[in-house]
Amino acid sequence: MPIAEVLIFEGRTDDQKRTILKEVTDALVRSTGAEPERVRVILKEIPTMHFSVAGVAIADSRAAGKAPGKL
């Protein structure tokens, strides 16, 4: 049974999350040959205050209008 864990920043719509879940499932079905019913996908949203680049929280970078460093 393939299991994938996907981490994204908070702020996506429910429709975007559904698309992510479907696309990841489809990719695992194609790459492993598993039946879709056997695939599990865990989607976790990370608050932007809980992740930093160069010691600056993504939330703070966004609030200041600055793009964080490349991830």
Secondary structure, 3 states (H helix, E strand, C coil): CCEEEEEEECCCCHHHHHHHHHHHHHHHHHHHCCCHHHCEEEEEEECHHHCEECCEEHHHHHHCCCCCCCC
